[in-house]
């Protein structure tokens, strides 16, 4: 039951982290973000004028503070799918729900990234094994905060989950680190311990990059992201996540670091938020209650998480 509680907290923390980052998502100028953010960068309503004249791309017109990005929406599809399949990640069920949610007649009305569009096209053509497209970015790991509820998930299972949307060598070599990080966090490790454990399970340049992120003497995440990259590729996003796991001491600290680092903050958010919420829970050093209340449809999300955790083995 303790592990299930950690997973439940992690899922809510993943949703909150994604929504908190939406206002500055894909703004690549940290100085601009810091100037606009004031005391807190979280839950800013997306505004095109924030981006004008600065490096970045504004894609969230019409969305409000508390709404999900496409990453949070994909995580929700995974939660709903697993709740309907007794707590297991059934790829076919997820693919069907993914197409129903993001397709032309679906409920999703926001921005769709390359991986989402490519996967939808493949599914429409009957390509399911795998359904992923040529993409090495963070959509590959957005499902893992839900998937890693399953104990006994094998490396082959992890590879198959990644390939649902992403089939590049980069996605295959980097993506498992997110799964190992979440599994370690759900099993009771601190964020730093989870990052070290996940790093040790990787190999070659990936292991070295992640270990360097955890052991980096650079305490400033904004500066660290400037060194390794703020963009969407897993090869940039995961080192930033691992550095935050090593340096942040509370959920709020972790999420603020992520937003202030700029770039694909929403892409990094579900995994990062899940790790810290799993470790610190709700309230106190964990997810602020007032942040949960700002999350769109938070009552529905909470009910869906409870349904999933209850059905899981």
SVG drawing of the C-alpha trace seen along z (x, -y; Angstrom):
<svg xmlns="http://www.w3.org/2000/svg" viewBox="-15 -42 47 51">
<polyline fill="none" stroke="black" stroke-width="0.4" points="0.0,0.0 2.9,-2.4 4.2,-2.0 0.7,-2.6 0.4,-5.8 3.8,-6.9 2.6,-6.2 -0.7,-8.1 1.1,-11.1 3.6,-10.8 0.9,-10.9 -0.8,-13.9 2.7,-15.6 3.3,-14.8 0.1,-16.5 0.7,-19.5 4.3,-19.9 3.1,-19.9 0.4,-22.5 2.7,-24.7 5.1,-24.9 2.6,-25.7 2.9,-29.5 6.7,-29.6 6.8,-26.3 9.2,-26.6 10.5,-30.0 14.3,-29.6 15.4,-32.8 15.9,-32.2 16.5,-35.9 13.1,-36.7 11.4,-34.0 13.1,-35.2 12.0,-38.8 8.4,-37.9 8.1,-35.3 8.6,-37.5 8.5,-35.3 7.1,-32.2 7.2,-31.1 4.4,-28.5 0.9,-28.6 1.3,-31.6 -1.4,-32.0 0.2,-31.5 0.6,-34.9 2.1,-35.4 3.5,-38.8 5.8,-37.0 7.6,-35.4 7.7,-38.4 11.3,-39.3 12.7,-36.4 14.0,-32.9 11.1,-30.5 7.9,-29.3 4.4,-30.1 2.0,-27.2 -0.5,-27.4 -2.9,-30.2 -6.2,-29.9 -5.1,-27.8 -5.3,-28.9 -3.2,-28.6 -3.9,-25.1 -4.4,-23.5 -2.4,-20.5 0.1,-20.4 0.1,-17.6 2.5,-15.7 0.1,-15.9 -2.7,-14.9 -0.8,-11.8 -0.1,-10.8 -3.8,-11.0 -4.6,-8.7 -2.1,-6.2 -3.8,-6.5 -7.3,-6.0 -6.1,-3.1 -4.4,-1.3 -7.4,-1.8 -9.5,0.0 -7.0,2.9 -6.6,3.9 -3.6,1.7 -1.6,3.1 -0.2,1.1 -1.9,2.7 -0.3,1.2 -3.3,1.9 -5.8,0.3 -3.5,-2.7 -3.1,-3.1 -6.9,-3.1 -7.4,-5.7 -4.5,-7.8 -6.1,-7.9 -9.5,-8.6 -8.1,-11.5 -5.7,-13.2 -7.4,-12.3 -9.7,-14.6 -12.8,-13.7 -11.0,-13.6 -11.3,-15.7 -7.8,-17.2 -7.8,-20.7 -4.3,-21.9 -0.9,-21.8 0.3,-18.4 4.0,-17.7 5.7,-15.7 5.6,-12.4 1.9,-12.7 1.1,-13.6 3.4,-10.8 1.9,-8.2 -1.6,-9.2 -0.7,-8.8 0.8,-5.4 -2.2,-4.2 -4.5,-5.4 -2.5,-3.3 -2.7,-0.2 1.0,-0.4 0.9,0.8 4.0,2.9 5.5,0.4 3.3,-2.7 6.0,-5.2 7.6,-7.7 11.1,-9.0 11.4,-11.1 13.9,-11.2 12.1,-13.7 10.3,-13.6 6.9,-12.3 8.7,-8.9 8.7,-9.0 5.5,-10.9 3.6,-7.6 6.1,-6.2 4.8,-7.9 1.7,-5.6 3.5,-2.6 5.9,-2.2 3.1,-1.5 3.5,2.1 6.0,4.0 8.1,6.5 8.2,4.3 11.0,5.8 13.4,4.0 11.5,5.4 8.3,3.9 10.1,0.5 11.4,0.6 7.9,1.4 6.3,-1.5 8.9,-3.9 8.3,-2.6 4.6,-3.4 5.5,-7.0 9.3,-7.0 11.5,-4.5 14.9,-6.3 18.2,-5.0 18.3,-8.0 14.9,-7.3 15.7,-3.6 19.1,-4.3 18.0,-7.2 14.3,-6.5 14.8,-3.6 16.5,-6.0 13.2,-7.7 11.6,-4.3 14.4,-3.3 14.3,-6.7 10.5,-6.4 10.7,-2.8 13.4,-3.7 11.4,-6.6 8.2,-4.6 10.2,-1.9 11.1,-4.4 14.3,-6.1 15.0,-9.8 15.2,-11.8 19.0,-11.8 19.2,-8.1 16.8,-7.3 18.9,-9.3 22.1,-7.5 20.4,-4.1 18.9,-4.9 22.3,-6.1 24.0,-2.9 21.6,-0.9 22.5,-2.7 25.6,-2.2 28.1,-4.0 27.7,-7.7 24.2,-7.8 25.4,-6.5 28.3,-9.0 26.1,-11.9 23.5,-11.1 26.1,-10.4 27.8,-13.7 24.4,-15.5 23.9,-14.0 27.4,-14.7 27.7,-18.1 29.2,-20.8 26.9,-23.3 24.1,-23.9 22.3,-26.4 19.9,-24.4 19.5,-27.4 23.3,-27.4 23.4,-23.6 20.6,-23.5 22.7,-26.1 25.5,-23.6 23.6,-20.5 20.7,-21.9 17.1,-23.0 15.5,-21.4 13.1,-18.5 15.6,-15.7 15.9,-13.1 19.6,-13.6 19.1,-17.1 16.0,-16.7 17.1,-13.7 20.4,-15.3 18.4,-18.4 15.9,-16.1 18.7,-14.2 20.5,-17.4 17.3,-18.7 16.9,-15.4 20.3,-15.8 20.0,-19.5 16.4,-20.3 15.2,-19.7 11.5,-20.1 8.8,-19.6 8.3,-23.3 12.1,-23.9 12.3,-21.1 9.3,-22.5 10.5,-26.1 14.0,-25.0 12.5,-23.2 10.4,-26.2 13.2,-28.7 15.6,-26.5 13.4,-27.3 13.0,-25.3 10.9,-22.2 9.9,-22.5 6.5,-20.8 8.3,-17.8 10.5,-17.3 7.7,-18.0 5.7,-14.7 8.7,-12.5 10.3,-15.2 7.0,-16.0 6.3,-12.3 9.7,-11.7 9.4,-14.5 5.8,-14.0 6.5,-10.3 9.3,-11.3 7.6,-14.2 3.9,-13.6 1.3,-16.2 1.7,-19.4 4.8,-20.4 7.9,-19.7 5.6,-18.0 3.0,-19.2 1.5,-22.5 -2.3,-22.1 -2.9,-25.4 -1.1,-24.2 -3.4,-21.1 -6.4,-23.4 -5.2,-25.4 -5.0,-22.2 -7.9,-22.1 -10.2,-19.1 -8.2,-18.2 -11.1,-16.3 -11.5,-14.2 -7.8,-13.5 -7.7,-12.5 -10.6,-10.1 -8.9,-8.6 -5.7,-8.1 -7.6,-6.5 -9.4,-4.1 -6.1,-3.1 -4.3,-2.4 -7.2,-0.5 -7.3,1.8 -3.6,2.4 -2.2,5.7"/>
</svg>
